Every structure is written in C-alpha cells, then in structure tokens.
Amino acid sequence: MGASEQDRDEAAAVAAILNQVCNAAIAALQPETDPAQRAALAAELGDLRAALEGAPAVQNFLHAIGDWLRGTRPQAATVRALDPPFRRALQTMLEQVPVGADLPSISLDELLAQTTAAVVAAVRQAAPETHRTLAVQLLNLSQRLPGEAQPLVENLRALLGGASPERLPPITEEPYRQLWQSARLLLAGEPDLGETARNALLDRLVHNTFFALHANSPELTQALTAALTDLQRQALSAGQSELADFIRALRLRLEGRDASHLVATFGDVYSAAWQRLGSE
C-alpha cells in the first residue's frame, strides 16, 4: 500500500469516527437525554482529543463539542475559528439542536418560546447568518409541534425572511397568541399598553430573560440586552416610568449587577413579575 493510499485510508477512518461523534453528540444533546450520559460522552471526547495530539484542527472541533455537552453552546466566534470542514459540521449540528433544546427537561412550548426570543433578537440585530440558522431550526422544530402552533412558526419564518410583523396574520390559539403578541411588541416597541397587553409583555420579558440567564449564550444575552435598551427608551418616551424601571432591572440582572434599588420601588404587578423571574 502506497503512502498516499494509506493517508486516504487514515483520513477515511478519522472521518468515520467524527461522523459517529457528531451523531452521538446530537443524540446526547436532546432534552430527554440523561445529563449523566452527556457528561460521559464529554469525558470520552476528552480522551479522544488527547490521543489526537498531532491533529489540532480535530482537537479544536472535539473541544467545542465537549464544551457543548458540558453546557456551553458554541457561539459564532467558536464556529468561525474552526477549519472549514469542521465549521460546516458544527454549523449543521447547531441547526439540528435548536437554541434551548440542549437544556434538559424543556417542553416543546418552552422551546418554542426560547426560539421566538432568538428570532426577535436576530431580527433586531439584522444578522443574516443567524437568520438562516434559525430558519432551519424552525423547520425542524415545526415537525415536532402540534398543528395549532404552525401559524406562529410560519410568522416567525416570515420575520426572518424580512416580512413586517404588522402585515402577518394574527395568531388566535393560546399560548402561541401571547408569544406572537410579545414578539410584535418587542419588534415594534409599543410601550403604551393596556392591562392585558402589558401583562403579556411582562410574562414574555420575564420568560426571555430567564432563558437568557440559563442558556449559556453570550450572543443571545447581548441581543436581548440591546432589545431591552430600546424598549426602555421607548417606555420612558411614552411616560411609562415603572415599565422602564422594570426593563432596566432586567438589564441589570442580565449583566450580573444588583437591581434591588429598583425592585424596591415596584408596585404589585411589577413586583409579582419580578418574583416569577426567580421561580420559573
């Protein structure tokens, strides 16, 4: 066997192993998977990475997957730093495991709420690469959702395609109606709310902040913080000072800073919403 033929055989063997690694990792990252199984696979990948000392590109790829299994979802910078074949492989994995699905014990409705927040953040950031990834995730997620959730999925996909939320059809089924209403409010920045709309907005703000705090996603946290900054400014302009203070407190929480001086001034409605942030 010549040297070039041997090299091809070795490359094929490595490719087969990496394909098995990707499939095993995707299975382990599903919400129903036992966290102990993820930890075991991460340990195995650590051993494999150590054995591949002469292949830094493969090591970097395995390191990213190992971190993901341990709870840190790969960010855009991590993907870009990989060599092209591994970059494509990791991007495909990210599309197959939507944001929030790699958190254990999450319901489909919770996953859809998390994806809705990610879509809102992406639309506000005007990030085409993120739009494409989320569109694929929504397509995959739609296959697992009931029929009454499909209108929301279609609206979210339309948003990623550049549609204006005001021109998209209304959602009538709960809880998807509230998710869509909150997405529209965050995108349009409508702080002058009636009681029902205000309560729906508070629910979604609390829910989205909770997920950003637990998703280990700096990009999602940054995008949500930017959205909250805009909404806070609009609330102040509309004279909604308590809403503005509530949003500011959420921003401080996302930044890991103390918000107790603001929380102490909240009335009953905002105080109850803030308490839900710690109990979801």
C-alpha positions as CSV (number, residue, x, y, z in Angstrom):
1,M,0.0,0.0,0.0
2,G,1.5,3.4,-1.1
3,A,1.8,6.3,1.3
4,S,-0.9,8.3,-0.4
5,E,-3.3,5.3,-0.3
6,Q,-2.5,4.9,3.4
7,D,-3.2,8.5,4.0
8,R,-6.6,8.3,2.3
9,D,-7.5,5.3,4.4
10,E,-6.5,7.1,7.6
11,A,-8.5,10.1,6.6
12,A,-11.5,8.0,5.8
13,A,-11.2,6.3,9.2
14,V,-11.0,9.7,11.0
15,A,-14.0,10.9,9.0
16,A,-16.0,7.9,10.1
17,I,-15.1,8.4,13.7
18,L,-16.0,12.1,13.6
19,N,-19.3,11.2,12.0
20,Q,-20.0,8.9,14.9
21,V,-19.0,11.6,17.3
22,C,-21.4,14.1,15.7
23,N,-24.3,11.6,15.7
24,A,-23.7,10.6,19.4
25,A,-23.4,14.3,20.4
26,I,-26.7,15.3,18.7
27,A,-28.4,12.4,20.4
28,A,-26.9,13.3,23.8
29,L,-27.9,17.0,23.4
30,Q,-31.6,16.2,23.1
31,P,-33.7,17.4,26.1
32,E,-34.8,14.0,27.1
33,T,-31.2,12.6,27.5
34,D,-29.9,11.9,30.9
35,P,-27.3,14.6,31.9
36,A,-25.0,11.8,33.1
37,Q,-24.9,10.5,29.5
38,R,-23.7,13.9,28.3
39,A,-21.0,14.0,30.9
40,A,-19.8,10.5,30.0
41,L,-19.6,11.4,26.3
42,A,-17.8,14.6,27.1
43,A,-15.2,12.6,29.1
44,E,-14.8,10.2,26.2
45,L,-14.3,13.0,23.8
46,G,-11.7,14.5,26.1
47,D,-9.7,11.2,25.9
48,L,-10.1,11.1,22.1
49,R,-8.9,14.7,21.9
50,A,-5.8,13.9,24.0
51,A,-5.0,11.0,21.7
52,L,-5.1,13.2,18.6
53,E,-2.2,15.4,19.6
54,G,-0.9,15.8,16.1
55,A,-4.3,16.9,14.7
56,P,-5.1,20.4,16.2
57,A,-8.0,21.0,13.8
58,V,-9.7,17.9,15.0
59,Q,-8.9,18.7,18.6
60,N,-10.5,22.1,18.4
61,F,-13.6,20.6,16.9
62,L,-13.8,18.0,19.7
63,H,-13.2,20.7,22.3
64,A,-16.1,22.7,21.1
65,I,-18.4,19.7,21.2
66,G,-17.1,18.7,24.6
67,D,-17.9,22.2,26.0
68,W,-21.4,22.0,24.4
69,L,-22.0,18.7,26.2
70,R,-21.0,20.3,29.4
71,G,-23.5,23.2,28.9
72,T,-21.7,25.9,26.8
73,R,-23.4,26.1,23.4
74,P,-20.9,27.1,20.6
75,Q,-21.1,30.7,19.6
76,A,-20.4,32.2,16.2
77,A,-16.8,33.0,17.1
78,T,-16.2,29.4,18.0
79,V,-17.6,28.2,14.8
80,R,-15.6,30.7,12.7
81,A,-12.4,29.6,14.4
82,L,-12.6,26.0,13.1
83,D,-11.2,24.8,9.8
84,P,-13.9,24.8,7.1
85,P,-14.9,21.1,7.2
86,F,-15.3,21.2,11.0
87,R,-17.0,24.6,10.7
88,R,-19.7,23.1,8.4
89,A,-20.1,20.1,10.6
90,L,-20.6,22.2,13.8
91,Q,-23.0,24.5,12.0
92,T,-25.1,21.5,10.9
93,M,-25.2,20.3,14.4
94,L,-26.3,23.7,15.7
95,E,-29.1,23.6,13.1
96,Q,-30.2,20.2,14.3
97,V,-30.2,21.2,18.0
98,P,-32.2,24.4,18.3
99,V,-31.5,27.0,21.0
100,G,-32.8,25.8,24.3
101,A,-33.2,22.1,23.1
102,D,-29.8,21.3,24.7
103,L,-31.2,22.3,28.1
104,P,-32.6,19.3,29.9
105,S,-36.3,18.8,30.6
106,I,-37.6,21.5,28.4
107,S,-41.1,21.2,26.9
108,L,-41.9,22.0,23.3
109,D,-43.8,25.1,24.2
110,E,-40.8,26.3,26.3
111,L,-38.5,25.5,23.4
112,L,-40.8,27.5,21.0
113,A,-40.8,30.4,23.4
114,Q,-37.0,30.4,23.5
115,T,-36.8,30.2,19.7
116,T,-39.3,33.1,19.5
117,A,-37.0,35.2,21.6
118,A,-34.0,34.2,19.5
119,V,-35.9,35.2,16.3
120,V,-36.8,38.6,17.8
121,A,-33.2,39.2,18.8
122,A,-31.9,38.1,15.4
123,V,-34.3,40.4,13.5
124,R,-33.4,43.4,15.7
125,Q,-29.7,42.7,15.0
126,A,-30.2,42.1,11.3
127,A,-27.8,39.1,11.3
128,P,-28.3,37.1,8.0
129,E,-26.2,34.2,9.1
130,T,-28.2,33.8,12.3
131,H,-31.4,34.2,10.3
132,R,-30.5,31.2,8.1
133,T,-29.7,29.0,11.2
134,L,-32.9,29.9,12.9
135,A,-35.0,29.3,9.8
136,V,-33.6,25.7,9.6
137,Q,-34.2,25.3,13.4
138,L,-37.8,26.4,13.0
139,L,-38.3,24.0,10.1
140,N,-37.0,21.1,12.2
141,L,-39.0,22.3,15.3
142,S,-42.2,22.6,13.3
143,Q,-42.2,18.8,12.7
144,R,-42.4,18.2,16.4
145,L,-45.1,20.8,17.2
146,P,-48.9,20.4,17.1
147,G,-50.9,21.9,14.3
148,E,-52.1,24.9,16.3
149,A,-48.5,26.1,16.7
150,Q,-47.8,26.1,13.0
151,P,-49.2,29.6,12.3
152,L,-46.7,31.1,14.8
153,V,-43.9,29.1,13.2
154,E,-44.8,30.4,9.8
155,N,-44.9,34.0,11.1
156,L,-41.5,33.6,12.7
157,R,-40.1,32.2,9.5
158,A,-41.6,35.2,7.6
159,L,-40.0,37.6,10.0
160,L,-36.6,36.0,9.3
161,G,-37.4,36.5,5.6
162,G,-37.8,40.2,6.1
163,A,-41.6,40.5,6.5
164,S,-43.1,43.3,8.6
165,P,-44.9,41.9,11.7
166,E,-47.8,44.2,11.1
167,R,-48.5,42.5,7.7
168,L,-48.5,39.0,9.1
169,P,-51.7,37.2,10.1
170,P,-52.9,37.2,13.8
171,I,-52.4,34.2,16.0
172,T,-55.6,33.0,17.8
173,E,-54.6,29.9,19.8
174,E,-53.0,30.2,23.2
175,P,-50.2,30.2,24.3
176,Y,-49.0,31.0,20.8
177,R,-51.1,34.2,20.6
178,Q,-49.2,35.6,23.6
179,L,-45.9,34.6,22.2
180,W,-46.7,36.4,18.9
181,Q,-48.1,39.4,20.6
182,S,-44.9,39.8,22.7
183,A,-42.7,39.3,19.6
184,R,-44.6,42.1,17.9
185,L,-44.4,44.4,20.9
186,L,-40.6,43.8,21.2
187,L,-40.1,44.4,17.5
188,A,-42.4,47.4,17.2
189,G,-41.5,49.0,20.6
190,E,-45.1,49.8,21.7
191,P,-44.8,50.7,25.3
192,D,-48.2,52.3,25.7
193,L,-50.1,49.2,26.8
194,G,-53.4,48.2,28.1
195,E,-53.6,45.9,31.1
196,T,-53.8,42.7,29.1
197,A,-51.1,43.6,26.7
198,R,-48.9,44.8,29.5
199,N,-49.3,41.6,31.4
200,A,-48.5,39.5,28.3
201,L,-45.4,41.7,27.7
202,L,-44.2,41.2,31.3
203,D,-44.7,37.5,31.0
204,R,-42.6,37.3,27.9
205,L,-39.9,39.6,29.2
206,V,-39.5,37.5,32.3
207,H,-39.6,34.3,30.3
208,N,-37.0,35.5,27.8
209,T,-34.7,36.9,30.5
210,F,-34.9,33.6,32.4
211,F,-33.8,31.7,29.3
212,A,-31.0,34.1,28.5
213,L,-29.7,33.7,32.0
214,H,-29.7,29.9,31.7
215,A,-28.8,29.4,28.1
216,N,-25.0,30.0,28.4
217,S,-25.3,32.1,25.2
218,P,-23.5,35.4,25.3
219,E,-24.9,36.3,21.9
220,L,-28.5,35.8,23.0
221,T,-27.8,37.8,26.2
222,Q,-26.3,40.6,24.2
223,A,-29.2,40.7,21.7
224,L,-31.8,40.6,24.4
225,T,-30.0,43.4,26.3
226,A,-30.0,45.5,23.1
227,A,-33.7,44.9,22.7
228,L,-34.4,45.8,26.3
229,T,-32.4,49.0,25.9
230,D,-34.5,50.2,23.0
231,L,-37.8,49.2,24.8
232,Q,-36.7,51.0,27.9
233,R,-36.0,54.2,25.9
234,Q,-39.4,54.0,24.3
235,A,-41.2,53.3,27.6
236,L,-39.6,56.5,29.0
237,S,-40.6,58.5,26.0
238,A,-44.2,57.3,26.5
239,G,-44.2,58.2,30.2
240,Q,-44.3,54.6,31.3
241,S,-41.7,55.1,34.0
242,E,-42.4,51.9,36.0
243,L,-42.2,49.8,32.9
244,A,-38.9,51.5,32.1
245,D,-37.6,50.8,35.6
246,F,-38.7,47.1,35.3
247,I,-36.9,46.7,32.0
248,R,-33.8,48.4,33.4
249,A,-33.8,45.9,36.3
250,L,-33.9,43.1,33.8
251,R,-30.9,44.5,32.0
252,L,-29.0,44.8,35.3
253,R,-29.9,41.1,36.1
254,L,-28.6,40.1,32.7
255,E,-25.4,42.0,33.3
256,G,-25.0,40.3,36.7
257,R,-25.5,43.6,38.6
258,D,-27.6,44.5,41.6
259,A,-31.1,45.7,40.8
260,S,-32.6,45.7,44.4
261,H,-32.8,49.5,44.5
262,L,-35.2,49.4,41.5
263,V,-37.1,46.3,42.7
264,A,-37.9,48.0,46.0
265,T,-39.9,50.7,44.1
266,F,-42.1,48.2,42.1
267,G,-45.8,48.1,42.6
268,D,-47.7,44.9,43.0
269,V,-47.9,44.0,39.3
270,Y,-44.2,44.5,38.6
271,S,-43.1,43.0,41.9
272,A,-45.0,39.8,41.1
273,A,-43.5,39.7,37.6
274,W,-40.0,40.1,39.1
275,Q,-40.6,37.3,41.6
276,R,-41.5,35.0,38.7
277,L,-38.1,35.5,37.3
278,G,-36.7,33.6,40.2
279,S,-39.3,30.8,40.2
280,E,-39.6,29.8,36.5
